[in-house]
Amino acid sequence: MRIGYPCVNESLDCTTASTFRLASYSDERVEKAVAGNLACLRRILEYNVQHNLRFFRIGSGIVPFGSHPVNTFPWQTHFAAEFRALGDYIRAENLRVSFHPDQFVVLNSPDAGIVQRSIQELVYQGSMLDLMGLDSTAKLQIHAGGLYGDREGALKRWIATYHTLPEAVKARLVVENDDRLYSLQDCLRLHEAVGVPVLFDNFHHECLNNGEPMPLALRTAAATWHPERDGPLMIDYSSQAPGERRGKHVASMEEALFRRFLEDLRGLDADIMLEIKDKEASAHRACLIMQEVGMLVAAAQSASLGSPAVS
């Protein structure tokens, strides 16, 4: 079981999302930004290994305008060695990484242009995992999308779009239950239709559910993951910010709630992404708790070396 946090390390003086305005695009700007972003990503991963934080969500902005037609710089070949070195390090240290494309990635939109741009973004982000040589346990995480006044029609469009995706994207794609529109049960329908694993968000489930108690919901989601092809269940963990609107994430982990969640999880293998505002600070505390209860991967495992890329 691994613990992690998304995109930004607040202890380091670097960013993986250096960019520029579209109007000022140039190949030189892309080259400089990607070089800096990849160097920062390496520093973050090394920090995470040092602190036994072995799950990390990579930010979508590694390559500025990576899926936009304006970007004509051959970054895939120019930075092939850097991506491969990152992948070698990830495998050697038994890390798990993922991407969570932005909210504009919507596979069930009635707008064909939005759908096509969404697919291009998934191809772009998945290609970075391919360049790292990582297998299909490195995932692309998205939501089911909008309702557009017709839940059944929206689900059918999602399924139809899924069938048009490149195989390399299908192998990595997971769908997450959300807090307003699509519950765990809705995501299970997508799994039943196309086999997509369901990434479980505990906080979203607390906000929107069909009455399933947390232990049952966790095990239901876990059953959608193939142990070899998908790896262990991925979980997004958070809790309600006191005194804030419903659905707002807490600023710092509440240890009592996290301990209670671990009791619900006990007996399942899962990797937990803390969607909490203070990032690695809460992840450090979570690691200590998980070590205390004997639920944390303590060291790198050499058996993960040599995992093939998705083809």
C-alpha positions as CSV (number, residue, x, y, z in Angstrom):
1,M,0.0,0.0,0.0
2,R,1.4,3.4,-1.0
3,I,0.5,6.9,0.0
4,G,0.8,10.0,-2.1
5,Y,-0.2,13.5,-3.0
6,P,-1.0,15.4,-6.2
7,C,1.1,17.5,-8.6
8,V,2.8,20.1,-6.3
9,N,5.5,19.7,-3.6
10,E,5.4,22.7,-1.3
11,S,8.8,21.8,0.3
12,L,10.8,22.3,-2.9
13,D,11.6,25.5,-4.8
14,C,10.5,24.3,-8.3
15,T,7.5,23.7,-10.5
16,T,6.5,21.0,-13.0
17,A,4.0,23.4,-14.6
18,S,6.2,26.2,-16.1
19,T,4.4,27.6,-19.1
20,F,3.8,30.7,-21.1
21,R,0.9,32.4,-23.0
22,L,-0.3,30.8,-26.2
23,A,0.3,34.1,-28.1
24,S,4.0,33.9,-27.2
25,Y,4.5,30.3,-28.3
26,S,7.9,29.3,-29.7
27,D,9.7,26.0,-30.0
28,E,12.5,27.5,-27.8
29,R,10.0,28.3,-25.0
30,V,8.6,24.8,-25.2
31,E,12.1,23.3,-25.0
32,K,13.1,25.4,-22.0
33,A,9.8,24.8,-20.1
34,V,9.8,21.1,-20.6
35,A,13.5,20.8,-19.5
36,G,12.7,22.6,-16.3
37,N,9.5,20.8,-15.6
38,L,11.1,17.4,-16.0
39,A,14.0,18.4,-13.8
40,C,11.6,19.4,-11.1
41,L,9.6,16.2,-11.5
42,R,12.8,14.2,-10.9
43,R,13.5,16.3,-7.7
44,I,9.9,15.6,-6.5
45,L,10.2,11.9,-7.1
46,E,13.6,11.8,-5.2
47,Y,12.0,13.7,-2.3
48,N,9.1,11.3,-2.3
49,V,11.5,8.3,-2.2
50,Q,13.4,9.8,0.7
51,H,10.2,10.2,2.6
52,N,8.6,6.9,1.5
53,L,5.8,8.7,-0.4
54,R,5.5,6.3,-3.2
55,F,2.4,7.5,-5.1
56,F,2.4,10.7,-7.1
57,R,0.0,12.4,-9.5
58,I,2.0,14.2,-12.2
59,G,0.6,17.5,-13.2
60,S,-0.9,17.9,-16.7
61,G,1.3,20.8,-17.7
62,I,4.7,19.0,-18.1
63,V,4.6,20.0,-21.8
64,P,3.0,23.4,-22.4
65,F,0.2,23.1,-25.0
66,G,1.1,19.4,-25.2
67,S,-2.2,18.5,-27.0
68,H,-2.6,21.7,-28.8
69,P,-1.9,21.9,-32.6
70,V,0.2,25.0,-32.0
71,N,2.9,22.8,-30.4
72,T,5.1,21.6,-33.2
73,F,8.2,21.0,-31.2
74,P,9.3,17.3,-31.3
75,W,9.4,17.0,-27.5
76,Q,8.7,13.2,-27.6
77,T,12.0,12.6,-29.3
78,H,14.0,15.5,-27.9
79,F,13.3,14.5,-24.3
80,A,13.1,10.7,-24.9
81,A,16.1,10.0,-22.7
82,E,14.8,12.2,-19.8
83,F,11.4,10.5,-19.9
84,R,13.0,7.0,-20.0
85,A,15.3,7.9,-17.0
86,L,12.3,9.0,-15.0
87,G,10.5,5.7,-15.8
88,D,13.6,3.7,-14.8
89,Y,13.7,5.5,-11.5
90,I,9.9,5.0,-10.9
91,R,10.2,1.3,-11.5
92,A,13.4,0.9,-9.5
93,E,11.9,2.6,-6.5
94,N,8.5,0.9,-6.7
95,L,6.7,4.2,-7.2
96,R,3.3,4.6,-8.8
97,V,2.4,7.6,-10.9
98,S,-0.8,8.8,-12.6
99,F,-2.3,11.8,-14.4
100,H,-5.7,13.4,-13.8
101,P,-6.5,15.5,-16.9
102,D,-8.3,18.8,-16.3
103,Q,-12.0,19.3,-16.1
104,F,-12.2,20.2,-19.8
105,V,-11.6,16.5,-20.7
106,V,-15.2,15.3,-21.1
107,L,-15.9,12.2,-23.1
108,N,-19.7,12.4,-23.0
109,S,-20.1,16.0,-24.3
110,P,-22.7,16.4,-27.1
111,D,-20.1,18.7,-28.7
112,A,-17.9,16.7,-31.0
113,G,-15.2,19.3,-30.9
114,I,-14.9,19.0,-27.1
115,V,-14.8,15.2,-27.3
116,Q,-12.1,15.3,-29.9
117,R,-9.9,17.7,-27.9
118,S,-10.5,15.5,-24.8
119,I,-9.2,12.5,-26.7
120,Q,-6.2,14.4,-27.9
121,E,-5.4,15.4,-24.3
122,L,-5.7,11.8,-23.1
123,V,-3.3,10.7,-25.9
124,Y,-0.8,13.4,-24.9
125,Q,-0.8,12.5,-21.2
126,G,-0.8,8.8,-21.9
127,S,2.1,9.2,-24.3
128,M,4.3,10.6,-21.4
129,L,3.7,7.4,-19.5
130,D,4.5,5.4,-22.6
131,L,7.8,7.4,-23.0
132,M,8.6,6.5,-19.4
133,G,8.2,2.8,-20.3
134,L,5.6,2.3,-17.6
135,D,3.0,-0.4,-17.7
136,S,-0.7,-0.1,-17.6
137,T,-0.8,0.3,-13.8
138,A,0.1,3.9,-14.4
139,K,-3.3,5.4,-15.0
140,L,-5.2,8.3,-16.6
141,Q,-8.0,9.4,-14.2
142,I,-11.1,11.2,-15.5
143,H,-14.7,11.8,-14.4
144,A,-17.8,10.6,-16.2
145,G,-18.6,14.1,-17.3
146,G,-21.8,16.1,-17.5
147,L,-25.5,15.1,-17.4
148,Y,-26.8,17.5,-20.1
149,G,-30.3,16.8,-18.9
150,D,-30.2,13.1,-19.8
151,R,-28.2,10.7,-17.6
152,E,-28.9,7.7,-19.8
153,G,-28.0,9.5,-23.0
154,A,-24.8,10.9,-21.3
155,L,-23.7,7.4,-20.2
156,K,-24.3,6.0,-23.6
157,R,-22.2,8.7,-25.2
158,W,-19.4,8.0,-22.8
159,I,-19.5,4.4,-23.7
160,A,-19.6,5.1,-27.4
161,T,-16.6,7.5,-27.1
162,Y,-14.7,5.0,-25.1
163,H,-14.9,2.5,-28.0
164,T,-13.2,5.1,-30.3
165,L,-10.2,5.6,-28.0
166,P,-6.7,4.3,-28.9
167,E,-5.9,1.0,-27.2
168,A,-3.0,2.6,-25.3
169,V,-5.5,5.1,-23.7
170,K,-8.0,2.4,-23.0
171,A,-5.4,0.4,-21.1
172,R,-4.7,3.3,-18.8
173,L,-8.1,4.9,-18.4
174,V,-10.0,4.9,-15.0
175,V,-13.2,6.6,-14.1
176,E,-13.8,8.3,-10.8
177,N,-17.1,8.8,-8.9
178,D,-17.8,12.5,-8.3
179,D,-19.6,14.5,-5.6
180,R,-22.5,15.9,-7.6
181,L,-23.5,14.0,-10.7
182,Y,-22.1,10.5,-11.1
183,S,-22.1,8.1,-8.1
184,L,-20.2,4.9,-7.6
185,Q,-23.2,3.1,-9.0
186,D,-23.1,5.1,-12.2
187,C,-19.4,4.4,-12.6
188,L,-20.1,0.7,-12.1
189,R,-22.4,0.9,-15.1
190,L,-19.5,2.1,-17.2
191,H,-17.3,-0.6,-15.9
192,E,-19.9,-3.2,-16.7
193,A,-20.2,-1.9,-20.2
194,V,-16.6,-1.5,-21.2
195,G,-14.4,-2.8,-18.3
196,V,-13.0,0.5,-17.2
197,P,-11.8,0.3,-13.6
198,V,-13.5,2.6,-11.0
199,L,-11.1,4.9,-9.0
200,F,-12.8,5.4,-5.7
201,D,-13.0,8.8,-4.0
202,N,-14.2,8.4,-0.4
203,F,-15.1,12.1,0.0
204,H,-17.2,12.2,-3.2
205,H,-18.9,9.0,-2.0
206,E,-19.8,10.7,1.3
207,C,-21.3,13.5,-0.8
208,L,-23.1,11.4,-3.3
209,N,-24.0,7.7,-2.9
210,N,-26.8,5.2,-3.1
211,G,-26.6,4.2,0.6
212,E,-23.6,1.9,0.4
213,P,-21.6,1.9,3.6
214,M,-17.9,2.8,3.1
215,P,-16.4,-0.7,3.6
216,L,-18.8,-2.2,0.9
217,A,-18.2,0.7,-1.5
218,L,-14.4,0.2,-1.2
219,R,-14.7,-3.5,-2.0
220,T,-17.1,-2.9,-4.8
221,A,-14.7,-0.5,-6.5
222,A,-11.7,-2.7,-5.8
223,A,-13.4,-5.6,-7.7
224,T,-13.3,-3.6,-10.9
225,W,-9.5,-3.6,-10.9
226,H,-7.5,-6.5,-12.5
227,P,-4.6,-7.2,-10.2
228,E,-2.0,-7.7,-13.0
229,R,-3.3,-5.3,-15.7
230,D,-4.5,-2.5,-13.5
231,G,-2.6,-2.9,-10.2
232,P,-4.1,-2.2,-6.8
233,L,-7.2,0.0,-6.4
234,M,-6.4,3.7,-6.6
235,I,-8.2,5.8,-4.0
236,D,-8.6,9.6,-3.7
237,Y,-8.9,10.5,0.0
238,S,-10.1,13.7,1.6
239,S,-12.7,15.0,4.0
240,Q,-15.0,17.9,4.4
241,A,-13.5,21.3,5.3
242,P,-15.3,22.4,8.6
243,G,-17.6,25.4,8.1
244,E,-17.2,25.4,4.3
245,R,-19.6,24.6,1.5
246,R,-20.3,20.9,1.1
247,G,-17.7,19.2,-1.0
248,K,-14.8,21.6,-0.2
249,H,-11.6,19.7,0.7
250,V,-10.0,20.0,4.1
251,A,-6.9,22.1,4.4
252,S,-5.0,19.5,6.5
253,M,-5.7,15.9,7.3
254,E,-7.8,15.1,10.3
255,E,-6.0,12.1,11.8
256,A,-9.1,10.6,13.5
257,L,-11.0,10.5,10.2
258,F,-8.1,9.0,8.4
259,R,-7.7,6.2,11.0
260,R,-11.4,5.5,10.7
261,F,-11.0,5.2,6.9
262,L,-8.1,2.8,7.3
263,E,-10.4,0.6,9.4
264,D,-12.9,0.6,6.6
265,L,-10.1,-0.3,4.2
266,R,-8.5,-3.0,6.2
267,G,-8.0,-6.2,4.2
268,L,-7.8,-4.4,0.9
269,D,-4.6,-3.6,-1.1
270,A,-4.9,0.0,-2.3
271,D,-2.8,3.1,-3.1
272,I,-4.1,6.3,-1.5
273,M,-3.8,9.8,-3.1
274,L,-4.4,12.5,-0.4
275,E,-6.4,15.3,-2.1
276,I,-5.6,17.7,0.8
277,K,-4.4,21.2,0.5
278,D,-1.2,21.0,2.4
279,K,0.1,18.2,0.1
280,E,3.1,16.4,1.4
281,A,2.7,17.7,4.9
282,S,-0.5,15.6,5.4
283,A,1.1,12.7,3.4
284,H,4.0,12.6,5.9
285,R,1.4,12.3,8.8
286,A,-0.5,9.6,6.9
287,C,2.6,7.6,6.4
288,L,3.4,7.6,10.1
289,I,-0.2,6.4,10.8
290,M,0.0,3.7,8.2
291,Q,3.3,2.5,9.4
292,E,1.9,2.4,12.9
293,V,-0.9,0.1,11.8
294,G,1.2,-1.9,9.4
295,M,-0.5,-0.9,6.2
296,L,2.4,0.8,4.3
297,V,4.9,-0.4,1.7
298,A,8.1,0.1,3.6
299,A,10.7,-0.1,0.8
300,A,11.2,-0.4,-2.9
301,Q,10.6,-3.9,-4.4
302,S,12.9,-5.0,-7.1
303,A,10.3,-7.3,-8.6
304,S,8.7,-4.2,-10.2
305,L,11.8,-3.7,-12.4
306,G,11.5,-4.2,-16.1
307,S,7.7,-3.6,-16.5
308,P,6.9,-3.0,-20.2
309,A,5.3,0.1,-21.6
310,V,1.8,0.0,-22.9
311,S,1.6,-0.6,-26.6
